[in-house]
Every structure is written in structure tokens, then in C-alpha cells.
């Protein structure tokens, strides 16, 4: 995965009597299809046997190799129906700029970051064939996949149309980026309206606690471990983050999103905001805005606008 803090995306192969199904595809960068072919060869299988690929969400590191597989092997591509608007917006944009995140930067008082992020992405290839529609838009319910039945469960938050796949017989959950073993996923990093993505994400985490526990098969990081345990850890993390965010706002009423982001630590190593590159400063600022918006929705913070810029303060009586 070039230009990304993550090293790779996990692609899972499900073997069936009539071929293979994959969960997630990967990023169509030079050599990616060959790497996938070599991985399949290591289990004595071939790209030509891939009948279906289910993509958990529309981010490029998961989706863009799927249309290439379809062209190479006739593979059927499946994607959550909630991703239809986002996928169409990517095609309409015709480029890699995360314009919806840029809008959040403006709301956070961080418009100066936009040019720095654009410079980082300058020269990146954009190919419309990477963003063709899937063959099948997934709805909630059971899906036949390589001779098995898995349940498609919508889990909006990381993106609007993110889905996880639950193999109830095997006791396994393909979690995509919704539940990751050592990091928290970015929230709302997609094109389209903001719509309180962190609120949706937390609701989707709680949803998994209502289901039977399962072995976690994430899209990044080592597979294994309890989904329920990791979900509880993620919920606890966000509770702590809410508390720290309120404290950061209390230090200076009228703070902007980038002000608050600058007072918080980032990554597992608690790095200072100024130590992040511009792309990750954008992600951090948008993540901060997501927490601030939920806190305002809950009545813990007040928000007032100075032109396009949102300014936050601890709500009266809190």
C-alpha cells in the first residue's frame, strides 16, 4: 500500500466446490494483481478460479482491484448498497482529492491544510475503470458464497455503506475496517455529506455486541481474537477520547477543530499533532470534528459559527 501508514490489506479466500470467493480485493497498484495471483498459487489455486469478490467498502485499498479481477477473470463484484452514492461521487469528481474532507477542514478552521494535502497527492494516477459499478449491490441478509452462507451486516461509520460478513457456522466475522485489532479506523473519510459519522460508527459497534461473538478476520492486521472484546475496547477508547476532547475545549472556549486537535495526542504513541504529515493532520482534524459534533449533539458542547468555521465551548451548566 504506497503512501499509506498501513503495510497491506488482508484479502481472504473462501474455497468452494466450484471455485473461490474473496473478501476484499486490494488496491490496483502496479504488481498488485501478480501478488494476489502468487498468494493464490501458494494454496494451489489460480486467479481464474475467483468467481466472486465481496468488498467491505469503497475505499481504494479495498475496491479498485475488484474491477481489474472482473476484467481478468470474469469475477462477480459485490459491494454494499450504501456505497452507491459515494462510488458515483468518486466517478463524478474524476480525481483523488478528498473534497468532503476538505470541506470539514474549512469548518475546522484548517483550510491551510488543503493545499498541503493536494501537494502530497499531486501526480497520483486516477483511472475511471477502477471505480466501475459492482455487479451486485448487497442488501442485509444471507449471501451464498463459495458453497457457504454468510450474513451481510451493514455497519456504517467508517463509510456509509460499509458491511461485515458473518459466517455463523464457522463462527467468524470478516470485519473489514469496522473492527481492527490494533488501531481505530478513520471516521467518515469518504465523499458526500457528513451526517454524524462517529455516531453511526458507535451504533454499528454496539450492534455487533447484540450478535454472537466471533473470531475477528480484519482487513488490516493479524486475524484472530474475539470481536466482542475488541468492540468493547474500541467503545472504551472513544469514551476516553470524548472526555479528553471536552477537557481540550474547556482549556480555551471558542476553540476550532484544529485548535482541539492540536491539544490531543495521536496514534498509539500519543504523537503531537505537529509531528504528523499533512495527510494525517487532515485525518486527525476530521476525527476531532467527528468527536466534537457528537459531543454537541449530546448537549455537552455548544457550537457557534464564525463564517464557515465552527467554534466550540463547554455547554452552560456542564
C-alpha positions in Angstrom: 0.0 0.0 0.0 2.0 3.0 -1.2 1.8 6.3 0.6 -0.1 4.8 3.5 0.8 4.1 7.1 -0.6 0.6 6.7 1.5 -2.0 5.1 -1.1 -4.2 3.4 -4.8 -5.1 3.1 -5.8 -8.6 4.0 -7.6 -10.5 1.2 -9.4 -13.6 2.4 -10.0 -16.6 0.1 -13.0 -18.9 0.7 -12.6 -22.2 -1.1 -15.8 -23.8 -2.5 -16.6 -26.7 -4.8 -16.9 -24.5 -7.8 -14.1 -22.0 -7.2 -13.1 -19.3 -4.9 -14.7 -16.2 -3.3 -12.6 -13.4 -2.0 -13.4 -10.9 0.8 -11.9 -7.6 -0.2 -9.8 -7.2 -3.3 -7.0 -4.8 -2.7 -5.6 -1.6 -4.3 -4.9 -1.6 -8.0 -1.3 -0.5 -7.9 1.4 -1.9 -10.2 2.1 -5.5 -9.5 -0.9 -6.0 -7.1 -2.7 -8.5 -9.3 0.5 -10.5 -9.6 1.0 -10.5 -5.9 -2.6 -11.8 -5.4 -2.0 -14.4 -8.1 1.1 -15.6 -6.3 -0.7 -15.8 -3.0 -3.4 -17.9 -4.5 -0.7 -20.1 -6.2 0.7 -20.8 -2.7 -2.6 -22.6 -1.8 -2.6 -24.3 -5.3 -5.3 -22.0 -6.7 -5.5 -19.6 -9.5 -7.0 -16.2 -10.3 -9.2 -17.8 -12.9 -11.0 -19.7 -10.1 -12.1 -16.5 -8.4 -15.9 -16.5 -9.0 -16.9 -13.7 -6.6 -15.3 -10.9 -4.6 -17.2 -9.2 -1.8 -15.7 -5.7 -1.0 -16.5 -4.4 2.5 -16.4 -0.8 1.5 -15.5 1.5 -1.4 -12.0 2.8 -0.3 -9.4 2.4 -3.0 -7.2 -0.1 -1.0 -10.2 -2.5 -0.9 -12.2 -1.8 -4.0 -10.0 -0.9 -7.0 -8.5 -4.3 -7.7 -12.0 -5.8 -7.9 -12.9 -4.4 -11.3 -9.5 -5.5 -12.5 -10.3 -9.0 -11.3 -13.5 -8.8 -13.2 -11.7 -7.9 -16.4 -9.1 -10.6 -15.9 -11.2 -13.5 -14.7 -14.9 -12.6 -15.1 -15.2 -12.3 -11.3 -18.5 -11.0 -10.0 -18.1 -7.9 -7.8 -20.3 -7.3 -4.8 -20.5 -4.1 -2.7 -22.8 -2.7 -0.1 -25.8 -0.8 -1.5 -25.0 2.1 0.9 -21.8 2.8 -1.1 -23.7 3.6 -4.4 -23.7 7.4 -3.8 -20.1 7.5 -2.7 -18.9 5.5 -5.7 -20.9 7.7 -8.0 -19.3 10.8 -6.5 -15.8 9.4 -7.0 -16.6 9.0 -10.7 -18.1 12.4 -10.9 -15.1 14.0 -9.3 -12.7 12.3 -11.7 -9.8 12.6 -9.3 -8.3 11.7 -5.9 -8.9 14.8 -3.9 -10.9 14.1 -0.7 -13.1 17.1 -1.3 -15.6 16.3 1.5 -12.7 16.1 4.0 -11.5 19.5 2.6 -14.9 20.9 3.5 -14.5 19.6 7.0 -11.1 21.3 7.2 -12.7 24.6 6.3 -15.3 24.1 9.1 -12.5 23.2 11.5 -10.5 26.4 10.7 -7.9 24.3 9.0 -8.3 25.5 5.4 -4.5 26.0 5.1 -4.0 22.2 5.2 -5.9 21.7 1.9 -3.1 22.9 -0.3 -0.5 20.8 1.6 -2.7 17.6 1.2 -3.1 18.4 -2.5 0.6 18.7 -3.0 1.1 15.3 -1.4 -1.4 13.7 -3.8 -0.1 15.5 -6.9 0.7 13.1 -9.7 -1.3 10.2 -8.3 -2.9 8.2 -11.0 -6.7 8.3 -11.4 -8.4 5.8 -13.6 -12.1 5.7 -14.1 -12.1 1.9 -14.7 -11.1 1.5 -11.0 -14.5 2.8 -10.0 -16.9 0.9 -12.2 -20.1 -0.2 -10.5 -20.2 -3.7 -9.0 -22.3 -6.5 -10.5 -24.4 -6.8 -7.3 -25.4 -4.2 -4.7 -25.5 -6.0 -1.3 -28.5 -5.7 1.0 -28.8 -7.0 4.5 -29.3 -10.8 4.7 -27.8 -14.1 3.7 -25.5 -14.4 0.7 -24.3 -17.6 -0.9 -20.6 -17.5 -1.3 -18.4 -20.4 -2.4 -20.8 -23.0 -1.2 -21.3 -21.3 2.2 -23.9 -19.0 3.6 -22.7 -15.7 5.1 -24.8 -12.9 6.5 -24.3 -9.4 5.2 -24.5 -6.9 8.1 -24.4 -3.2 7.3 -22.0 -1.3 9.7 -22.0 2.4 8.6 -19.4 4.7 10.1 -16.1 4.2 8.5 -18.0 4.7 5.3 -21.8 4.9 4.8 -22.1 1.6 3.1 -19.5 -0.5 5.0 -20.6 -4.1 5.5 -19.2 -7.0 7.5 -19.8 -10.7 6.7 -20.7 -13.1 9.4 -20.1 -16.8 8.8 -22.4 -18.2 11.6 -21.4 -21.8 11.1 -17.6 -21.1 11.3 -18.1 -18.5 14.0 -16.0 -16.0 12.0 -16.7 -12.3 11.2 -15.0 -10.6 8.2 -14.8 -7.2 9.8 -13.3 -5.1 7.0 -12.2 -1.8 8.5 -15.0 -1.6 11.0 -13.2 -3.5 13.7 -9.4 -3.6 13.5 -7.1 -5.3 16.1 -4.6 -2.5 17.0 -5.9 0.8 15.5 -9.2 2.7 15.2 -10.5 3.3 11.7 -10.8 6.7 10.3 -14.4 8.0 10.5 -16.3 9.5 7.6 -13.3 9.5 5.2 -15.5 9.5 2.0 -17.2 11.8 -0.4 -20.7 13.1 0.5 -22.5 14.6 3.4 -21.0 14.5 6.9 -24.2 13.1 8.7 -22.6 12.5 12.1 -20.4 9.5 11.0 -19.0 8.8 14.5 -22.5 8.4 15.9 -23.2 5.9 13.2 -20.0 4.1 13.8 -20.6 3.7 17.6 -24.1 2.4 16.9 -22.6 -0.1 14.5 -20.1 -1.3 17.1 -23.0 -1.7 19.6 -24.8 -3.7 17.0 -22.1 -6.3 16.9 -22.4 -6.8 20.7 -26.0 -8.0 20.1 -24.8 -10.7 17.8 -23.0 -13.9 18.7 -19.3 -13.4 19.3 -17.0 -14.5 16.5 -13.3 -14.8 15.6 -12.2 -11.5 14.1 -10.9 -11.5 10.5 -10.0 -7.9 9.9 -8.9 -6.1 6.7 -5.7 -4.8 8.3 -3.6 -6.5 11.0 -3.4 -10.1 12.3 -6.6 -12.2 12.3 -7.9 -13.8 15.4 -9.3 -12.8 18.8 -12.8 -12.0 20.0 -14.9 -9.5 18.1 -16.7 -8.6 21.3 -13.6 -8.0 23.2 -12.2 -5.7 20.6 -15.5 -3.8 20.2 -15.6 -3.1 23.9 -12.0 -1.8 23.7 -13.0 0.5 20.8 -16.0 1.8 22.7 -13.9 2.5 25.7 -11.3 4.3 23.6 -14.0 6.6 22.2 -15.4 7.3 25.7 -11.9 8.3 26.8 -11.5 10.4 23.6 -14.8 12.2 24.3 -13.6 13.1 27.8 -10.2 14.3 26.6 -11.9 16.4 23.8 -14.2 18.1 26.4 -11.1 18.9 28.5 -9.3 20.3 25.5 -12.3 22.6 24.7 -12.5 23.7 28.3 -8.9 25.0 28.1 -10.0 27.6 25.6 -13.7 28.2 24.9 -14.4 29.1 21.3 -11.8 26.6 20.1 -11.9 25.4 16.5 -11.5 21.8 15.4 -7.8 22.3 14.6 -7.2 24.0 17.9 -8.6 21.0 19.7 -6.7 18.5 17.5 -3.5 20.3 18.4 -4.1 19.7 22.1 -4.7 16.0 21.7 -2.2 13.1 21.2 -2.3 11.0 18.1 -1.7 7.3 17.3 -0.9 4.6 19.9 2.3 6.5 20.6 0.4 9.7 21.6 2.3 11.7 19.0 1.8 15.5 18.9 -0.3 16.9 16.1 2.6 18.9 14.7 4.5 15.6 14.3 2.0 14.3 11.7 2.3 14.7 8.0 -0.3 16.9 6.3 -2.5 13.9 5.2 -2.6 12.5 8.7 -3.2 16.0 10.1 -6.2 16.1 7.9 -7.4 12.7 9.2 -6.8 13.9 12.8 -8.7 17.1 12.3 -11.6 15.4 10.7 -11.6 12.8 13.5 -11.6 15.6 16.0 -14.6 17.3 14.3 -16.4 13.9 14.4 -16.0 13.8 18.2 -16.9 17.5 18.6 -20.1 17.0 16.6 -21.2 14.1 18.7 -20.5 16.0 21.9 -22.5 18.9 20.6 -25.3 16.5 19.6 -25.3 15.1 23.1 -25.6 18.6 24.6 -22.1 18.6 26.2 -20.7 21.3 24.0 -22.2 24.3 22.3 -21.2 25.4 18.8 -21.3 28.8 17.1 -20.2 29.7 13.6 -17.8 32.4 12.7 -18.5 32.4 8.9 -17.8 28.8 7.8 -15.7 28.0 10.9 -17.3 26.1 13.9 -16.2 27.2 17.4 -16.9 25.0 20.4 -17.3 25.7 24.1 -18.4 23.6 27.0 -22.2 23.9 27.3 -23.6 26.0 30.1 -24.3 24.1 33.3 -21.8 21.4 32.4 
